[in-house]
Amino acid sequence: MPVSIDIELPINKKAKFPASCVVCAADHPDSKIVLTDSAAGVLSSWFFHSNLWSAKVTVEAPACKHCASSYRWLRYFYILVLLLSIAAGIFLANWCVPPGWSRLLKKISTFAIVLPCLIPYVIWVIKNPLPFHIHADEKKVSYQFRNPDYAKGFAILNNVLKEEDRDDFAAH
Protein backbone atom coordinates (compact mmCIF):
# COMPACT_ATOMS: atom_id res chain seq x y z
CA MET A 1 0.00 0.00 0.00
CA PRO A 2 1.77 3.19 -1.15
CA VAL A 3 1.60 6.00 1.35
CA SER A 4 3.63 9.17 1.39
CA ILE A 5 6.80 9.43 3.39
CA ASP A 6 7.02 12.76 5.21
CA ILE A 7 10.30 14.50 5.96
CA GLU A 8 10.22 17.73 7.93
CA LEU A 9 12.74 20.56 7.66
CA PRO A 10 12.80 23.93 9.42
CA ILE A 11 11.01 26.60 7.40
CA ASN A 12 14.18 28.67 7.02
CA LYS A 13 16.29 25.78 5.64
CA LYS A 14 16.59 25.48 1.86
CA ALA A 15 15.97 21.89 0.85
CA LYS A 16 18.51 19.97 -1.23
CA PHE A 17 17.09 17.46 -3.69
CA PRO A 18 18.80 14.43 -5.25
CA ALA A 19 19.90 14.92 -8.87
CA SER A 20 16.97 12.89 -10.18
CA CYS A 21 13.34 13.46 -11.10
CA VAL A 22 11.08 13.67 -8.05
CA VAL A 23 8.33 11.82 -9.98
CA CYS A 24 10.06 9.05 -11.96
CA ALA A 25 13.56 9.10 -10.37
CA ALA A 26 15.28 9.45 -13.77
CA ASP A 27 18.78 10.90 -13.56
CA HIS A 28 19.54 14.49 -14.57
CA PRO A 29 16.04 15.91 -15.12
CA ASP A 30 15.67 18.85 -17.50
CA SER A 31 12.86 20.76 -15.77
CA LYS A 32 11.38 21.40 -12.32
CA ILE A 33 8.16 21.31 -10.33
CA VAL A 34 7.37 24.49 -8.42
CA LEU A 35 5.07 24.16 -5.40
CA THR A 36 3.93 27.00 -3.15
CA ASP A 37 2.21 26.77 0.22
CA SER A 38 1.28 29.32 2.86
CA ALA A 39 2.96 28.98 6.22
CA ALA A 40 -0.24 29.64 8.12
CA GLY A 41 -0.59 28.77 11.76
CA VAL A 42 -3.29 26.54 13.17
CA LEU A 43 -5.58 29.39 14.18
CA SER A 44 -4.96 31.58 11.14
CA SER A 45 -5.63 28.71 8.74
CA TRP A 46 -9.27 28.75 9.84
CA PHE A 47 -9.71 32.09 8.13
CA PHE A 48 -9.94 32.40 4.36
CA HIS A 49 -7.91 35.60 4.27
CA SER A 50 -5.04 34.12 6.31
CA ASN A 51 -2.97 33.86 3.12
CA LEU A 52 -2.76 37.66 3.06
CA TRP A 53 -0.40 37.81 6.04
CA SER A 54 1.13 34.32 5.99
CA ALA A 55 4.61 33.75 4.68
CA LYS A 56 4.70 31.83 1.41
CA VAL A 57 6.99 28.85 1.00
CA THR A 58 8.07 28.03 -2.55
CA VAL A 59 9.95 24.85 -3.40
CA GLU A 60 11.54 23.92 -6.72
CA ALA A 61 12.03 20.18 -7.15
CA PRO A 62 13.87 18.64 -10.12
CA ALA A 63 11.68 16.84 -12.65
CA CYS A 64 11.63 15.72 -16.27
CA LYS A 65 9.66 17.97 -18.65
CA HIS A 66 7.12 15.22 -19.23
CA CYS A 67 6.81 14.46 -15.50
CA ALA A 68 6.42 18.16 -14.62
CA SER A 69 3.56 18.50 -17.10
CA SER A 70 1.97 15.21 -16.01
CA TYR A 71 2.28 16.22 -12.35
CA ARG A 72 0.44 19.50 -12.99
CA TRP A 73 -2.41 17.64 -14.69
CA LEU A 74 -2.44 15.03 -11.90
CA ARG A 75 -2.92 17.79 -9.31
CA TYR A 76 -5.82 19.18 -11.37
CA PHE A 77 -7.29 15.67 -11.53
CA TYR A 78 -7.13 15.30 -7.73
CA ILE A 79 -8.94 18.64 -7.33
CA LEU A 80 -11.54 17.60 -9.92
CA VAL A 81 -12.23 14.31 -8.10
CA LEU A 82 -12.63 16.23 -4.83
CA LEU A 83 -15.08 18.68 -6.40
CA LEU A 84 -17.04 15.85 -8.01
CA SER A 85 -17.25 14.07 -4.63
CA ILE A 86 -18.63 17.22 -3.03
CA ALA A 87 -21.07 17.75 -5.93
CA ALA A 88 -22.29 14.15 -5.65
CA GLY A 89 -22.90 14.66 -1.93
CA ILE A 90 -24.82 17.88 -2.55
CA PHE A 91 -26.88 16.22 -5.27
CA LEU A 92 -27.64 13.29 -2.96
CA ALA A 93 -28.56 15.70 -0.15
CA ASN A 94 -30.93 17.67 -2.41
CA TRP A 95 -32.57 14.42 -3.40
CA CYS A 96 -32.86 13.05 0.17
CA VAL A 97 -33.80 16.13 2.22
CA PRO A 98 -37.54 16.84 2.30
CA PRO A 99 -38.58 20.30 1.04
CA GLY A 100 -40.60 21.10 4.20
CA TRP A 101 -37.61 21.22 6.54
CA SER A 102 -36.28 24.48 7.93
CA ARG A 103 -33.25 26.08 6.30
CA LEU A 104 -30.98 25.26 9.27
CA LEU A 105 -32.05 21.63 9.30
CA LYS A 106 -31.45 21.39 5.54
CA LYS A 107 -27.92 22.78 5.95
CA ILE A 108 -27.10 20.40 8.79
CA SER A 109 -28.48 17.38 6.94
CA THR A 110 -26.67 18.39 3.72
CA PHE A 111 -23.40 18.59 5.65
CA ALA A 112 -24.14 15.21 7.26
CA ILE A 113 -24.70 13.68 3.81
CA VAL A 114 -21.76 15.35 2.03
CA LEU A 115 -19.22 14.36 4.69
CA PRO A 116 -19.55 10.57 4.18
CA CYS A 117 -19.35 11.14 0.42
CA LEU A 118 -15.80 12.43 0.96
CA ILE A 119 -14.62 9.25 2.70
CA PRO A 120 -13.87 7.37 -0.58
CA TYR A 121 -11.87 10.40 -1.79
CA VAL A 122 -9.83 10.51 1.41
CA ILE A 123 -9.10 6.78 1.22
CA TRP A 124 -8.16 7.12 -2.45
CA VAL A 125 -5.76 10.01 -1.72
CA ILE A 126 -4.11 8.07 1.12
CA LYS A 127 -3.68 4.96 -1.05
CA ASN A 128 -2.59 6.98 -4.13
CA PRO A 129 -0.60 9.98 -2.90
CA LEU A 130 0.90 12.54 -5.22
CA PRO A 131 4.52 11.75 -6.13
CA PHE A 132 5.64 14.90 -4.32
CA HIS A 133 3.87 17.45 -2.15
CA ILE A 134 4.69 20.03 0.50
CA HIS A 135 2.86 21.39 3.51
CA ALA A 136 4.15 24.39 5.45
CA ASP A 137 3.27 25.72 8.85
CA GLU A 138 4.80 28.45 11.02
CA LYS A 139 7.98 26.53 11.92
CA LYS A 140 8.52 23.70 9.44
CA VAL A 141 7.92 22.42 5.93
CA SER A 142 6.80 18.84 5.46
CA TYR A 143 8.06 17.28 2.23
CA GLN A 144 5.94 14.31 1.21
CA PHE A 145 7.31 11.70 -1.20
CA ARG A 146 5.69 8.61 -2.67
CA ASN A 147 9.01 7.00 -3.66
CA PRO A 148 10.81 5.73 -0.51
CA ASP A 149 14.23 5.65 -2.23
CA TYR A 150 13.89 9.27 -3.29
CA ALA A 151 12.74 10.21 0.22
CA LYS A 152 15.79 8.46 1.69
CA GLY A 153 18.12 10.35 -0.67
CA PHE A 154 16.40 13.61 0.24
CA ALA A 155 16.72 12.87 3.96
CA ILE A 156 20.42 12.05 3.60
CA LEU A 157 21.18 15.20 1.59
CA ASN A 158 19.42 17.37 4.17
CA ASN A 159 21.06 15.66 7.18
CA VAL A 160 17.72 14.48 8.57
CA LEU A 161 18.67 10.81 8.60
CA LYS A 162 21.32 9.64 11.03
CA GLU A 163 23.84 7.00 9.95
CA GLU A 164 22.36 4.29 12.21
CA ASP A 165 18.83 4.96 10.94
CA ARG A 166 19.62 4.61 7.22
CA ASP A 167 19.05 0.87 7.07
CA ASP A 168 15.77 1.12 8.98
CA PHE A 169 14.49 3.86 6.67
CA ALA A 170 14.08 1.45 3.75
CA ALA A 171 11.72 -0.67 5.86
CA HIS A 172 9.47 2.37 6.34
N, C-alpha and C positions, 0 to 999 in steps of 0.2 A: 504494500500500500504506500504509494508515494505521498509524502507529506513534506512541507518545506522545512528546511534547516535554518534556524535563526541565529545570526551572529550579531551581537551588539557592540557598537563602538561609541565612544563619547562624541557628542555633537560637533565639537570643535576639531576632531581628528579627520584628516582627509584620508579616505579609504584607498588602499592599493589593491588593484585587481590583477589576477593572473593574466598572462599574455595569451589568453584564449577567449573564444566567444562565450559569453555568459549563458547563451541559450543552447548551443550545440557542442561547445567545448572544442571547436576547431582552432588550430593554432593560427596566430597572427591575423586576427580579424581586421577588416578594412573599414569598419564603421563603428558606431556607438549607439547605445540606448541611453536617453536622457530621461531621468525620472525626477520629479519635484514633489515634495511633501511639505506641509506646514508643521512647524514644531510647536503645535498648540498644546497647552497643558490640559489636564483632565477637566477642570472646570470651564476653561475657555472653549474647549471643543464642543460644549453643549450649545454654544451660540453660533448662528450661521455666519455672523460677521467677524468671528474670531480670526479669520485669515487676514483681516486688515492690519492687525498689530502683531501677528505671529511671525517669527523668523521663518524664512523659507529655506529648505534644504534641497540642494540640487546635486544629483549624483550622475556621473557619466561612466557607464560600464561598457567595456569593449564588446562588440558584436559584429557578425558578418552583415553585409548589406541586406541579404535576403532575410536573415534572422531578425534584424532590426525592424524591417517592414512587417514581417509576419507577427512579431511581438506586438506591434502597435495594433494590428487588426485583431489579435487575440484579446488584447485588453478591451477593445470595443465590443467584441463578442461577449466577454464576461459581463460587461455593463448591460448589453442587450438582453442577455438571459435573466439578469436581475430585474430589469424593468418589465420583462414579459411575465416573470413570476409574480411581481406586484400587481400587474394588470389582470392576471388570471385570478388572483385573490379578490381584487375589487369587483371583477365581473361575477365571481361566485357569490360574493357578499350581496351585490345588487339583486341577484337572483334569489337568494335565500332569505333576506330580511324582508319582513312584511311591510307594506307601505303605511300602515297605520301607526307604526311606532314613532316615538318622539325623536327629534333630531339627535339628542345626546345618546339615546339608546342605539340608534342606527350607527353612529360613529364608533361607539364602543364595540358593537357586534361586528362591524366591518373590520376594525382592528383585530378582533379576536379571530376572524376568519382569514385575514391576510397573513397574519403571523405564522400559522402552520403551513401556509403555502410557500413560505420562504425556507422551510426546513430542507426540502430536497436541494435547493440551491446551495445552502450552507454545506451540506454533506458533499455535494459535487465539487465545491471550491476546495474543501479540505482534502478530498481524494485526488483532485487534479489541480494543484496549485500552479500559479504562473511560474515560468522558469526563473524569474528574478523579480523581486519587489522590495520596496523600502517602506518603513514606517518611522516617522520621527516624533519625538516628544521633546520636552524642555531640556533634557539632559543627555539623551542618547538617540542614536539612529539604529534601527534594527534592519539588518540586511537579510532578506529571506531568499534562499536558494533551493531549487528543486533537485539539482545535481549534487549529491554528497561529496564527490571528488572535487568539484569546483569549490564548494563551501569549505572543504578542508584546505585547499590551496589558498583561498581568501583568508582564512583564519591564521594560517602560518605566515603569510605576507604581512599581516597586520598585528602580529605578535599577540594574538588572542589565545592561541593554542600552545600549551606548555609541552615540552619535549616528552614527558611521561604520558601525556594524554593523547598523543598523536595516533597511537595504535587503537585506542578505544574509540576514537572519533569515527572511524570507518564502520564500526558496529552500530553507530547511531542510526 
